Every structure is written in structure tokens, then in C-alpha cells.
Amino acid sequence: MFQVRIHGRGGQGVVTAAELLSVAAFREGKHAQAFPSFGSERMGAPVVAFCRIDDHEIRSREPVMQPDAIIIQDPTLFHSVDVFAGLKPDGYILVNTTRDFEALGIDEFVAGFPEGHARTVAATELAVSLVGRPIPNAALLGGFAAETGEISLDAVKSAIKERFPGTLGEKNMAAASAAYEAVTAA
């Protein structure tokens, strides 16, 4: 089973990202589940969502405590939430930022992961330029597909198109494709 934890802030599309990831996995014939964990949070408060992907039926319902991958939609969370808690030693890290790991202060931590397992992508900037809104979730899923290979970009785009038909979906698919290309080129 491949388990993903997505960290962000209310209003960034964290819950939607987990849902889109699970739909993308379904599109590829896998079993998946997605669910959030938050209380009566307000816009901007820390939010976490989870996704599990497997070739077999998933019966587990508890939060993901030992993820195979972590997607961080807002790196300011490094100062308030232990976003790396439980991450497997060969896990994947994808951070939405224009800064490098040294500037983020986590270069020594990510150095212990296999090559290619810790990436950054300017998802918010891609979303602003291609979608017109600072919602990085679709772009991050494109980056996730490139980094992990757990799902394909086509499955991500299909999930986005289903959830956001029309122009908004097209723009989000473009953001996902741009992030995929950025991570692949890195």
C-alpha cells in the first residue's frame, strides 16, 4: 500500500488534492481512499489530508502515520507542524516553493533520502499564472506523478477534468502538466 499525507492550510485545496489523487488512482484500476483531518478550522489554519493507494481493497481507516510520500502545500508549516513525522526513510517529499532546501533549512534532513525523492516545485506560481488563482493542489499532483510514478499524469488530468469540467479544468490540467514537466526536468 502506498500512503500519502498532504499538509497545507485551509483554502489551499488540501482536501481536494487528496480526493483528486484517489480518483486518479481509481482511473488506473487501483483501490484508493482519501479523507481529511481537521476540526472547525478557519481559512489559513493547518489542514492535513490523507490518501491510500493499493492494488487490493483497503480496509484501514486510521490517519496515515507512516507515509510513503508527503506533499507540503505551504512550507511555512515547517515552523508549526511536524510535517515529516513518520515519513519512511525511502519516502518522497514534494514541497510547493520557489526556494531550495537549503533556504528552507531542511537540506540536511532531505540529504538522507534517495536521489530524486525530495523535490520542490513552484506550484503556487504555476497556479497563479495558468489558473489565475493561488490554489496549488492540481499543480502539486502533476509534480507528484512525475516524482513518484505512483500515478500517471494522464490519470491526474482525467481526475481534474471530471472534478472541474470546462475552462477551470483545462487551466488546472495545464498547471498539473507544467509541474510534471518542471519536476521531470529537475
C-alpha positions in Angstrom: 0.0 0.0 0.0 1.3 3.5 -0.9 0.2 6.1 1.7 0.3 9.9 1.1 -0.1 12.7 3.6 -0.8 16.2 2.3 -0.1 19.2 4.5 -1.4 22.7 3.8 -3.6 25.5 5.0 -7.3 25.9 4.8 -8.3 27.3 1.4 -5.3 25.8 -0.5 -7.3 22.7 -1.7 -5.6 20.1 0.5 -8.8 18.0 0.8 -9.5 18.3 -2.9 -5.9 17.2 -3.7 -6.4 14.0 -1.7 -9.7 13.4 -3.4 -8.3 14.0 -6.9 -5.3 11.7 -6.1 -7.7 8.9 -5.1 -9.8 9.4 -8.3 -6.6 9.3 -10.4 -5.6 6.0 -8.8 -9.1 4.6 -9.5 -8.7 5.7 -13.1 -5.6 3.4 -13.2 -7.5 0.4 -11.8 -6.3 0.7 -8.3 -8.1 0.9 -5.0 -7.9 4.2 -3.2 -9.3 6.2 -0.3 -9.0 9.8 0.6 -10.0 11.6 3.8 -9.2 14.8 5.7 -8.3 15.5 9.3 -9.4 18.9 10.6 -11.6 20.4 13.2 -13.6 23.6 13.0 -10.7 25.2 11.2 -10.7 28.5 9.5 -9.2 29.7 6.3 -5.4 29.6 6.7 -5.3 27.1 9.6 -3.2 24.0 9.2 -5.0 21.1 7.4 -3.9 17.6 6.6 -5.5 15.1 4.2 -4.6 11.5 3.5 -4.7 9.2 0.5 -4.0 5.5 0.3 -3.4 3.7 -3.0 -3.2 -0.1 -3.4 -3.8 -2.9 -5.8 -6.1 -4.6 -3.2 -9.1 -3.5 -1.2 -8.1 -1.0 1.5 -9.7 -1.7 4.9 -7.6 0.7 7.1 -9.4 3.8 8.1 -7.0 5.5 10.6 -4.8 8.5 9.7 -1.6 7.9 7.8 1.1 7.9 10.4 3.9 6.4 8.3 3.5 7.9 4.8 5.4 6.8 1.7 5.1 10.4 0.4 4.4 13.8 1.8 3.1 16.8 -0.2 3.6 20.1 1.5 1.5 22.8 0.0 2.8 25.5 2.4 6.4 25.4 3.7 5.6 27.9 6.5 4.1 24.9 8.2 7.7 23.7 9.0 7.6 26.1 11.9 4.3 24.9 13.4 3.7 21.3 12.4 6.0 18.3 12.3 5.1 17.6 8.6 7.9 14.9 8.3 6.7 12.8 11.3 6.7 9.1 10.4 8.0 9.6 6.9 9.6 6.4 5.7 13.4 6.6 5.1 12.9 6.0 1.4 9.8 8.2 1.2 9.1 11.0 -1.1 8.9 14.7 -0.3 7.3 17.3 -2.6 7.3 20.9 -1.4 5.5 23.8 -3.0 8.1 26.6 -3.1 10.5 28.6 -5.3 13.2 28.2 -2.7 15.8 25.4 -2.4 16.1 23.0 0.5 19.0 25.0 2.0 17.0 28.2 2.0 14.1 26.3 3.7 16.5 25.0 6.4 15.9 21.3 5.6 18.8 20.5 3.3 20.5 18.2 5.9 17.2 16.3 6.5 16.4 15.7 2.8 20.0 14.7 2.1 19.3 11.4 3.8 16.6 10.4 1.2 17.3 8.5 -2.1 18.2 10.7 -5.0 15.0 12.1 -6.6 12.9 11.5 -3.6 12.9 15.2 -2.4 11.7 17.8 -4.8 10.4 21.3 -4.9 8.0 22.8 -7.5 6.7 26.3 -7.7 3.1 25.1 -7.7 1.5 28.4 -6.4 3.3 30.4 -9.1 2.1 27.9 -11.8 -1.4 28.1 -10.4 -1.5 31.9 -10.4 -0.1 32.1 -14.0 -2.1 29.3 -15.5 -5.3 29.1 -13.4 -5.5 32.7 -12.2 -5.8 31.6 -8.5 -3.2 30.7 -5.8 -4.5 27.2 -5.3 -1.5 24.8 -5.8 -3.2 21.4 -5.5 -3.6 20.4 -9.1 0.0 21.5 -10.0 1.3 19.6 -7.0 -0.5 16.4 -8.2 1.3 16.8 -11.5 4.6 17.1 -9.6 3.7 14.1 -7.5 3.1 12.0 -10.6 6.5 12.9 -12.0 8.3 12.4 -8.8 6.9 9.1 -7.7 5.5 7.4 -10.8 2.7 6.1 -8.5 0.1 7.5 -10.8 0.3 8.9 -14.4 -0.1 12.5 -15.5 -3.0 11.3 -17.7 -4.8 9.9 -14.7 -4.3 13.2 -12.8 -5.6 15.2 -15.7 -8.6 12.9 -16.1 -9.5 13.3 -12.4 -9.1 17.1 -12.7 -11.3 17.2 -15.8 -14.0 15.2 -14.0 -14.0 17.4 -11.0 -13.6 20.7 -12.8 -15.2 20.5 -16.2 -14.7 23.3 -18.7 -12.2 26.2 -18.6 -11.3 25.8 -15.0 -10.4 22.1 -15.5 -8.4 22.9 -18.6 -6.4 25.5 -16.7 -5.8 23.2 -13.8 -4.7 20.4 -16.2 -2.2 22.9 -17.7 -0.9 23.6 -14.2 -0.5 19.9 -13.5 1.3 19.4 -16.8 3.6 22.3 -16.2 4.5 21.0 -12.7 5.1 17.5 -14.1 7.5 18.9 -16.7 9.3 21.0 -14.0 9.8 18.0 -11.7 10.8 15.8 -14.6 13.4 18.3 -15.8 14.9 18.8 -12.3 
